[in-house]
Structures are given as structure tokens and as C-alpha cells.
Amino acid sequence: MPEDATGLITGCDIQNYQECVLTHGPLWVHGIATVGLANARAAGDTADVPLQTTSNQPGTINLVLTCNALPDLTGKIEAIHMATMAKTGALQKAGVTSEKSGRPATGTGTDCIVVAGTGEIEENYCGMHTVLGELIGNVVHRVISQGIVLKRA
């Protein structure tokens, strides 16, 4: 593997990944996700493990988001924020609840989001008022929603 490769670990069957590409003119956003819900949690739930210990529970939501914009790190960080909000929205719309508290789930205890941008398009802003933010939000909402449907089937 290349030295700068990124890898994700999941307990999900990776053959059941979900994928979506949306475009607006020359701008494109591509999302791929595996959706496991076995350890759904709400932000702020009581911790499962003591300090300086990691959790190995299956049920991860892994999301890889790529686009031909986001030339700078600041834009990629904002894209993670947008993706997190869209993922949470999809979980809550589907009625997924924390297995710990019963509150609306905001993710699982082991979620990961990877964002990569080629910078081909010099658009670095991707908040909720931007076309890039719209594309990111819709791509993520779709792949997570499709994954939830598949998981429940």
C-alpha cells in the first residue's frame, strides 16, 4: 500500500456499501459508506470504556467523501462538519436511537469520516449556504439513508 494511504476498519459486510455522486456544473462530490448500527449512540451518552481505553464494538458508519474542490485543510475540516450533520440528520430521520440512552442517535461509537479533495476547483467553502455544502449534505444523507434501509431489510 502507498505510504499515504488511508484505511478504515469495520464490522460491516463491505459488499453492502452505499455510493452516490452528485454534480453541479463542473463540481462533483462522491460519497461511499458502510453503515452499521449495532452500537448506535447519542453524543453525550455515558462512556462504555474507561479512560485511555478504546472500544472494539462492531457497528461502525464509515464514510469516504471525495470531490474535485477543497484545496485547503480548512475546507476539508468544514466538509467533515457538513458530513457529520448530514449523517446525524439521516439517522434521526430514520428513527435510529442510542442503544445506551434511547435518545436519537448521532452516530455509532466508532464512526470515521475521510474527506479528500483534489483542489481542481478553487472552492474551499462548503457550509450550508454554498453549492458545495448542498452537494456534500445530499450525498452523505443519501448514502447513510440507503445504508440504514439496507441494514434494516
Buried (B, 14 or more C-beta within 10 A) or exposed (E): EEEEEEEEEBBBEEEBBBEBBBEEEEBBBBBBBBBBBBBBBBEEBEEEEEEEEEEEBEBBBBBBBBBBBBBEEEBBEBBBBBBBBBBBBBBBEBEBBBBBEEBBBBBBBBBBBBBBBEBBBEBBBBBEEBBBBBBBBBBBBBBBBBBBEBBEE
